């Protein structure tokens, strides 16, 4: 299980925050309404 979110590739401060709390960039990308989105994953540990 995991939490998944998308963050705009130009939003470096948000990417850094998400990585700091444990989200991982596994290389998945999607095109969003205002540009490329990085799909980030946070594993849920039980």
PDB file of N, CA, C and O in Angstrom:
ATOM      1  N   UNK A   1       0.837  -1.186   0.000  1.00  0.00           N
ATOM      2  CA  UNK A   1       0.000   0.000   0.000  1.00  0.00           C
ATOM      3  C   UNK A   1       0.873   1.237   0.000  1.00  0.00           C
ATOM      4  O   UNK A   1       1.987   1.232   0.524  1.00  0.00           O
ATOM      5  N   UNK A   2       0.352   2.295  -0.594  1.00  0.00           N
ATOM      6  CA  UNK A   2       1.123   3.527  -0.678  1.00  0.00           C
ATOM      7  C   UNK A   2       0.213   4.720  -0.911  1.00  0.00           C
ATOM      8  O   UNK A   2      -0.927   4.577  -1.352  1.00  0.00           O
ATOM      9  N   UNK A   3       0.739   5.894  -0.607  1.00  0.00           N
ATOM     10  CA  UNK A   3       0.101   7.160  -0.947  1.00  0.00           C
ATOM     11  C   UNK A   3       0.806   7.657  -2.204  1.00  0.00           C
ATOM     12  O   UNK A   3       2.035   7.635  -2.278  1.00  0.00           O
ATOM     13  N   UNK A   4       0.032   8.106  -3.194  1.00  0.00           N
ATOM     14  CA  UNK A   4       0.604   8.579  -4.452  1.00  0.00           C
ATOM     15  C   UNK A   4       0.124  10.009  -4.690  1.00  0.00           C
ATOM     16  O   UNK A   4      -1.049  10.323  -4.491  1.00  0.00           O
ATOM     17  N   UNK A   5       1.057  10.876  -5.122  1.00  0.00           N
ATOM     18  CA  UNK A   5       0.681  12.249  -5.448  1.00  0.00           C
ATOM     19  C   UNK A   5       1.409  12.697  -6.698  1.00  0.00           C
ATOM     20  O   UNK A   5       2.392  12.084  -7.114  1.00  0.00           O
ATOM     21  N   UNK A   6       0.916  13.776  -7.294  1.00  0.00           N
ATOM     22  CA  UNK A   6       1.566  14.375  -8.460  1.00  0.00           C
ATOM     23  C   UNK A   6       1.974  15.793  -8.101  1.00  0.00           C
ATOM     24  O   UNK A   6       1.204  16.538  -7.495  1.00  0.00           O
ATOM     25  N   UNK A   7       3.197  16.160  -8.481  1.00  0.00           N
ATOM     26  CA  UNK A   7       3.707  17.508  -8.236  1.00  0.00           C
ATOM     27  C   UNK A   7       4.316  18.032  -9.536  1.00  0.00           C
ATOM     28  O   UNK A   7       5.001  17.297 -10.248  1.00  0.00           O
ATOM     29  N   UNK A   8       4.066  19.286  -9.835  1.00  0.00           N
ATOM     30  CA  UNK A   8       4.614  19.879 -11.052  1.00  0.00           C
ATOM     31  C   UNK A   8       6.129  19.845 -11.011  1.00  0.00           C
ATOM     32  O   UNK A   8       6.733  20.146  -9.981  1.00  0.00           O
ATOM     33  N   UNK A   9       6.752  19.478 -12.135  1.00  0.00           N
ATOM     34  CA  UNK A   9       8.209  19.338 -12.169  1.00  0.00           C
ATOM     35  C   UNK A   9       8.933  20.658 -11.923  1.00  0.00           C
ATOM     36  O   UNK A   9      10.112  20.657 -11.571  1.00  0.00           O
ATOM     37  N   UNK A  10       8.243  21.783 -12.104  1.00  0.00           N
ATOM     38  CA  UNK A  10       8.849  23.097 -11.854  1.00  0.00           C
ATOM     39  C   UNK A  10       8.746  23.512 -10.389  1.00  0.00           C
ATOM     40  O   UNK A  10       9.360  24.498  -9.982  1.00  0.00           O
ATOM     41  N   UNK A  11       7.978  22.769  -9.598  1.00  0.00           N
ATOM     42  CA  UNK A  11       7.769  23.118  -8.193  1.00  0.00           C
ATOM     43  C   UNK A  11       8.823  22.419  -7.326  1.00  0.00           C
ATOM     44  O   UNK A  11       8.523  21.461  -6.613  1.00  0.00           O
ATOM     45  N   UNK A  12      10.043  22.910  -7.401  1.00  0.00           N
ATOM     46  CA  UNK A  12      11.172  22.298  -6.698  1.00  0.00           C
ATOM     47  C   UNK A  12      10.990  22.320  -5.176  1.00  0.00           C
ATOM     48  O   UNK A  12      11.284  21.314  -4.530  1.00  0.00           O
ATOM     49  N   UNK A  13      10.512  23.432  -4.567  1.00  0.00           N
ATOM     50  CA  UNK A  13      10.324  23.413  -3.109  1.00  0.00           C
ATOM     51  C   UNK A  13       9.369  22.307  -2.647  1.00  0.00           C
ATOM     52  O   UNK A  13       9.616  21.665  -1.627  1.00  0.00           O
ATOM     53  N   UNK A  14       8.285  22.082  -3.389  1.00  0.00           N
ATOM     54  CA  UNK A  14       7.340  21.023  -3.017  1.00  0.00           C
ATOM     55  C   UNK A  14       7.980  19.651  -3.171  1.00  0.00           C
ATOM     56  O   UNK A  14       7.793  18.783  -2.319  1.00  0.00           O
ATOM     57  N   UNK A  15       8.731  19.444  -4.245  1.00  0.00           N
ATOM     58  CA  UNK A  15       9.418  18.162  -4.439  1.00  0.00           C
ATOM     59  C   UNK A  15      10.360  17.881  -3.274  1.00  0.00           C
ATOM     60  O   UNK A  15      10.398  16.769  -2.749  1.00  0.00           O
ATOM     61  N   UNK A  16      11.117  18.898  -2.876  1.00  0.00           N
ATOM     62  CA  UNK A  16      12.054  18.731  -1.762  1.00  0.00           C
ATOM     63  C   UNK A  16      11.332  18.397  -0.465  1.00  0.00           C
ATOM     64  O   UNK A  16      11.795  17.556   0.305  1.00  0.00           O
ATOM     65  N   UNK A  17      10.198  19.054  -0.219  1.00  0.00           N
ATOM     66  CA  UNK A  17       9.414  18.771   0.986  1.00  0.00           C
ATOM     67  C   UNK A  17       8.898  17.338   0.972  1.00  0.00           C
ATOM     68  O   UNK A  17       9.028  16.623   1.965  1.00  0.00           O
ATOM     69  N   UNK A  18       8.311  16.913  -0.150  1.00  0.00           N
ATOM     70  CA  UNK A  18       7.782  15.553  -0.234  1.00  0.00           C
ATOM     71  C   UNK A  18       8.884  14.515  -0.045  1.00  0.00           C
ATOM     72  O   UNK A  18       8.675  13.507   0.631  1.00  0.00           O
ATOM     73  N   UNK A  19      10.050  14.749  -0.633  1.00  0.00           N
ATOM     74  CA  UNK A  19      11.170  13.817  -0.450  1.00  0.00           C
ATOM     75  C   UNK A  19      11.625  13.791   1.006  1.00  0.00           C
ATOM     76  O   UNK A  19      11.979  12.735   1.530  1.00  0.00           O
ATOM     77  N   UNK A  20      11.614  14.941   1.653  1.00  0.00           N
ATOM     78  CA  UNK A  20      12.039  15.033   3.053  1.00  0.00           C
ATOM     79  C   UNK A  20      11.157  14.184   3.970  1.00  0.00           C
ATOM     80  O   UNK A  20      11.643  13.610   4.945  1.00  0.00           O
ATOM     81  N   UNK A  21       9.860  14.104   3.657  1.00  0.00           N
ATOM     82  CA  UNK A  21       8.948  13.321   4.497  1.00  0.00           C
ATOM     83  C   UNK A  21       8.809  11.874   4.033  1.00  0.00           C
ATOM     84  O   UNK A  21       8.030  11.112   4.606  1.00  0.00           O
ATOM     85  N   UNK A  22       9.569  11.485   2.988  1.00  0.00           N
ATOM     86  CA  UNK A  22       9.619  10.075   2.621  1.00  0.00           C
ATOM     87  C   UNK A  22       9.067   9.682   1.267  1.00  0.00           C
ATOM     88  O   UNK A  22       9.150   8.512   0.894  1.00  0.00           O
ATOM     89  N   UNK A  23       8.500  10.627   0.512  1.00  0.00           N
ATOM     90  CA  UNK A  23       8.004  10.291  -0.822  1.00  0.00           C
ATOM     91  C   UNK A  23       9.175   9.978  -1.741  1.00  0.00           C
ATOM     92  O   UNK A  23      10.258  10.546  -1.597  1.00  0.00           O
ATOM     93  N   UNK A  24       8.953   9.069  -2.686  1.00  0.00           N
ATOM     94  CA  UNK A  24       9.995   8.639  -3.614  1.00  0.00           C
ATOM     95  C   UNK A  24       9.568   8.918  -5.050  1.00  0.00           C
ATOM     96  O   UNK A  24       8.410   8.722  -5.420  1.00  0.00           O
ATOM     97  N   UNK A  25      10.523   9.377  -5.848  1.00  0.00           N
ATOM     98  CA  UNK A  25      10.311   9.554  -7.287  1.00  0.00           C
ATOM     99  C   UNK A  25      10.787   8.279  -7.963  1.00  0.00           C
ATOM    100  O   UNK A  25      11.985   7.998  -8.000  1.00  0.00           O
ATOM    101  N   UNK A  26       9.836   7.501  -8.503  1.00  0.00           N
ATOM    102  CA  UNK A  26      10.178   6.240  -9.165  1.00  0.00           C
ATOM    103  C   UNK A  26      10.288   6.399 -10.676  1.00  0.00           C
ATOM    104  O   UNK A  26      10.406   5.407 -11.396  1.00  0.00           O
ATOM    105  N   UNK A  27      10.250   7.637 -11.160  1.00  0.00           N
ATOM    106  CA  UNK A  27      10.439   7.894 -12.583  1.00  0.00           C
ATOM    107  C   UNK A  27       9.168   8.007 -13.409  1.00  0.00           C
ATOM    108  O   UNK A  27       9.243   8.187 -14.625  1.00  0.00           O
ATOM    109  N   UNK A  28       8.000   7.906 -12.779  1.00  0.00           N
ATOM    110  CA  UNK A  28       6.746   8.018 -13.521  1.00  0.00           C
ATOM    111  C   UNK A  28       6.410   9.490 -13.745  1.00  0.00           C
ATOM    112  O   UNK A  28       6.596  10.320 -12.856  1.00  0.00           O
ATOM    113  N   UNK A  29       5.912   9.805 -14.941  1.00  0.00           N
ATOM    114  CA  UNK A  29       5.546  11.172 -15.302  1.00  0.00           C
ATOM    115  C   UNK A  29       4.184  11.173 -15.986  1.00  0.00           C
ATOM    116  O   UNK A  29       3.815  10.211 -16.658  1.00  0.00           O
ATOM    117  N   UNK A  30       3.440  12.269 -15.806  1.00  0.00           N
ATOM    118  CA  UNK A  30       2.159  12.499 -16.481  1.00  0.00           C
ATOM    119  C   UNK A  30       2.121  13.953 -16.924  1.00  0.00           C
ATOM    120  O   UNK A  30       2.715  14.819 -16.282  1.00  0.00           O
ATOM    121  N   UNK A  31       1.427  14.217 -18.014  1.00  0.00           N
ATOM    122  CA  UNK A  31       1.243  15.594 -18.438  1.00  0.00           C
ATOM    123  C   UNK A  31       0.005  16.137 -17.737  1.00  0.00           C
ATOM    124  O   UNK A  31      -1.077  15.561 -17.849  1.00  0.00           O
ATOM    125  N   UNK A  32       0.158  17.236 -17.022  1.00  0.00           N
ATOM    126  CA  UNK A  32      -0.949  17.877 -16.329  1.00  0.00           C
ATOM    127  C   UNK A  32      -1.403  19.119 -17.083  1.00  0.00           C
ATOM    128  O   UNK A  32      -0.842  19.448 -18.128  1.00  0.00           O
ATOM    129  N   UNK A  33      -2.415  19.813 -16.562  1.00  0.00           N
ATOM    130  CA  UNK A  33      -2.956  20.986 -17.254  1.00  0.00           C
ATOM    131  C   UNK A  33      -1.964  22.142 -17.361  1.00  0.00           C
ATOM    132  O   UNK A  33      -2.096  22.988 -18.245  1.00  0.00           O
ATOM    133  N   UNK A  34      -0.964  22.187 -16.461  1.00  0.00           N
ATOM    134  CA  UNK A  34       0.023  23.267 -16.533  1.00  0.00           C
ATOM    135  C   UNK A  34       1.446  22.737 -16.664  1.00  0.00           C
ATOM    136  O   UNK A  34       2.403  23.413 -16.286  1.00  0.00           O
ATOM    137  N   UNK A  35       1.583  21.526 -17.199  1.00  0.00           N
ATOM    138  CA  UNK A  35       2.914  20.996 -17.455  1.00  0.00           C
ATOM    139  C   UNK A  35       3.121  19.599 -16.914  1.00  0.00           C
ATOM    140  O   UNK A  35       2.213  18.974 -16.367  1.00  0.00           O
ATOM    141  N   UNK A  36       4.342  19.131 -17.083  1.00  0.00           N
ATOM    142  CA  UNK A  36       4.727  17.779 -16.670  1.00  0.00           C
ATOM    143  C   UNK A  36       4.614  17.614 -15.148  1.00  0.00           C
ATOM    144  O   UNK A  36       5.011  18.493 -14.384  1.00  0.00           O
ATOM    145  N   UNK A  37       4.067  16.473 -14.729  1.00  0.00           N
ATOM    146  CA  UNK A  37       3.901  16.156 -13.318  1.00  0.00           C
ATOM    147  C   UNK A  37       4.778  14.966 -12.950  1.00  0.00           C
ATOM    148  O   UNK A  37       4.866  13.990 -13.695  1.00  0.00           O
ATOM    149  N   UNK A  38       5.419  15.060 -11.803  1.00  0.00           N
ATOM    150  CA  UNK A  38       6.190  13.947 -11.258  1.00  0.00           C
ATOM    151  C   UNK A  38       5.267  13.183 -10.320  1.00  0.00           C
ATOM    152  O   UNK A  38       4.666  13.773  -9.423  1.00  0.00           O
ATOM    153  N   UNK A  39       5.152  11.885 -10.520  1.00  0.00           N
ATOM    154  CA  UNK A  39       4.335  11.039  -9.655  1.00  0.00           C
ATOM    155  C   UNK A  39       5.239  10.528  -8.536  1.00  0.00           C
ATOM    156  O   UNK A  39       6.254   9.877  -8.787  1.00  0.00           O
ATOM    157  N   UNK A  40       4.853  10.833  -7.293  1.00  0.00           N
ATOM    158  CA  UNK A  40       5.675  10.445  -6.145  1.00  0.00           C
ATOM    159  C   UNK A  40       4.905   9.456  -5.275  1.00  0.00           C
ATOM    160  O   UNK A  40       3.679   9.509  -5.189  1.00  0.00           O
ATOM    161  N   UNK A  41       5.636   8.562  -4.639  1.00  0.00           N
ATOM    162  CA  UNK A  41       5.061   7.456  -3.878  1.00  0.00           C
ATOM    163  C   UNK A  41       5.588   7.464  -2.446  1.00  0.00           C
ATOM    164  O   UNK A  41       6.774   7.694  -2.206  1.00  0.00           O
ATOM    165  N   UNK A  42       4.684   7.207  -1.497  1.00  0.00           N
ATOM    166  CA  UNK A  42       5.063   7.065  -0.093  1.00  0.00           C
ATOM    167  C   UNK A  42       4.545   5.717   0.398  1.00  0.00           C
ATOM    168  O   UNK A  42       3.336   5.540   0.542  1.00  0.00           O
ATOM    169  N   UNK A  43       5.437   4.768   0.657  1.00  0.00           N
ATOM    170  CA  UNK A  43       4.997   3.458   1.156  1.00  0.00           C
ATOM    171  C   UNK A  43       4.317   3.599   2.520  1.00  0.00           C
ATOM    172  O   UNK A  43       4.741   4.395   3.358  1.00  0.00           O
ATOM    173  N   UNK A  44       3.265   2.822   2.726  1.00  0.00           N
ATOM    174  CA  UNK A  44       2.585   2.774   4.023  1.00  0.00           C
ATOM    175  C   UNK A  44       3.077   1.534   4.744  1.00  0.00           C
ATOM    176  O   UNK A  44       2.901   0.412   4.271  1.00  0.00           O
ATOM    177  N   UNK A  45       3.692   1.751   5.886  1.00  0.00           N
ATOM    178  CA  UNK A  45       4.240   0.644   6.669  1.00  0.00           C
ATOM    179  C   UNK A  45       3.282   0.344   7.811  1.00  0.00           C
ATOM    180  O   UNK A  45       2.920   1.232   8.583  1.00  0.00           O
ATOM    181  N   UNK A  46       2.872  -0.926   7.907  1.00  0.00           N
ATOM    182  CA  UNK A  46       1.933  -1.330   8.965  1.00  0.00           C
ATOM    183  C   UNK A  46       2.684  -1.777  10.187  1.00  0.00           C
ATOM    184  O   UNK A  46       2.070  -2.154  11.185  1.00  0.00           O
TER     185      UNK A  46
END
